Amino acid sequence: MRCGAGIDARMVDELAINIDPIQAGGRLTADAMKAVVAYGDGYSVCDNCRKPNRLDYISKPPIAEFHKDLAAWLNMDTARVVPGARRGFQAVAHTYVHKGDPVLLTSLSHYTEFLAIEEADGIACEIPADEQNIVTADAAAVKIEEVKKQHGRLPVLAFIDHVDYQYGNIHDVQAIAKVAHQYDIPLLYNGAYTVGILPVDGKNLCADFVVGSGHKSMAAPAPSGVLAATVERAKEVFRTTAITGDVTGRKFGIKEPELMGCTLMGVTLVGMMASFPHIKERVKHFGRELENAGTVLDALRSIQGTSVLSEYPRKHTLTRIDTTASLDAVAQTHKKRGFFFSGALGEKGVTGIIPGATRVWKYNTYGITRSQARYVAQVFVDIALENGLKVA
């Protein structure tokens, strides 16, 4: 099947159980799929845009109401939709960071947080993770004092991931935020792997900003995301334009510079809206997701020579595994080398693992059913046994 212009139709999730670490939470709902068809045109949401000509004021479709619901759901005061979590990082960094300003992040932070700081000419200052790859409030306090001593001033902002992308470990954002606030440092909560996956209460977490990813964790088309703020910080990051043309004298109403006016248009926004009721419901059942993740992980751990690099017991479905002493030992003599593993998975209807990876790799079971979890677990065991590995 083809989409035209030589583009093959993508049927990954239709033909296999997909445990790709970054795709699991972004699979579209059936309602979002309908929105893709109905609102695929670029400016489709602009049919009923009236003064003040801003996205979050449009009432049909109910975009204005969606913004209010989104903020309330996150227990924040104001929310905006953005083209991906990275654009949320960018908006906040550009508001607070100036040339030479130190900014806190962690040794496990996503590269886009670094780029947001770099673009604002700031200095990245990493809070180191401990031996268990956990970032603690104590480490944050030590780092703040180090930054103060080294740069002669405090960090102007902190980016903290609740769940990091490398190990899927959960970090105590609330405790870190309390430390940051003792120094009057605003904190951005990176919820790329939590908003839309598990319950997030921004104010309880003591966050000044909550950033989420629509296409990673909210069953929304890419690129999409959310940036929410407290009422105090919203006045700063969502400030309105004051520029005037020197020849025409033109002004631009209440457009927001950090968002470049309007942000998500058409399918990205309406797809997120269509999935929202499903997202609000599914976060209530994260315990069920952890049970399924445990089923798969128990099977992997039963393969002799396999170890878990993420924190254990697991608190999230994104997991990092070391199979150097198991699968990679097979790869050393297998005719397909490291590609034997992804090939065997594909033959059994499981996809999402990087082809050729047999040493250290990640997977994410979020969204699979109980029966699928049992099947994936058995597939890992079967591949191990078929290749002469011992299983406990």
Phi, psi and omega in degrees: 000143181228151176271352186107161179056031178076013181266118178288145175292135180273126181225039183297305184285340178283333187252351183207167172271116188263117178244030176301132186298332182254356183257343190302314184274356183257358179301132185288147171283167178298323179293323178293324177299319177297321180296326178302317181287315186286329185238030182292335179294144188307313184252031185298330181281355185269005181304321184243033177279122179234173178305136018270021174058053177223142187309313186283008174254352182289130183258345179221109357299165190287063183288320179299315180295322179299318179299319179293316180296322180297315179297315180297319180299323179272359186053051173235172186270326183219143178224148173227152172267145184222161179283067179098156180303323183299328178285336171292316176302316183298316181297317181289316179299317182293335179285321190250338188260129175239174186306125177084000180285132174284142180228133179278136163214200183232169179290355177246008184293152179289149183300331182293335175291320176298317182294324177297321178291317180298317181299329180270007180064029177272179179244124181281124181237110188270130168280122183286143173281157180275190184297335178267012182059043175242136177264125185249163177294324179298317179295324178296317180297318179297317182295320180299317179294322177297316179297317179301318181289318184286319186255354178074013178199163182277158172300146181267351186195153175230130173255117180233124177277129175290313173237121182279157185278346184276317183242346186070025179276150179262131183246148186281080183298320182301313180294321179294320179297320179297322176294313181301319182291335175297335178256010182060036177260118177294146184241131174260121178272116177271105181254034182302329180251013180232317181294114185098352180250314179220165183299135179231121178243098187302315183288323176296328178279357180064030181274142172275329178223143172239126178243133177230162179248119179293313185279349177263326189220004184236022177052042184239155176295156178265152353269132180211154179189184181223144173231117180242152184215159171287164183298324180293315183281333180300324180298334183268308184282333179254030178300155182261161186293146177233004185286149179225136177291134185283342178260311185270341184071017183292143172235165189233039171060231183248032174297149182254115186304319183294341178257002183053044182082243178271156186245276182275131179231145175071227193297326182296315181288310184291329174297317177296318179297319182295326180278344189305313178301323179292321181294316180300327180280318188290332180295341180285347186242033182294331177302322178295322178296320179294324177298315178296320178298321180296323178299314180291317182293322178301321179295316179296318181293338179285346179278117184303131180096357180261136179227157180262123180270337177284165178300146183221134003296154185285144177243000179214161185275345176279123187223143178250130187239146174245112179243030180301320183270006179233276183298322181289332175296323176293319183299333183297331182242356182285143182296335178265004182053224184291344182283355179297326186290306180296327178294317179294320177299315181299320180296334181260009174084026177238133182223171176114348178271136181304125179303131179092350182281119176223002179258279179242127183208164182240155174210165181216119183268005185304133175092349178280157181278173179298315180294324177294322178298316179297321181294313180299319178302315181293325178299315179300316180295316181298317180297320179298311182295320180297338182249022171078015178273149179276138179237130182287000000 
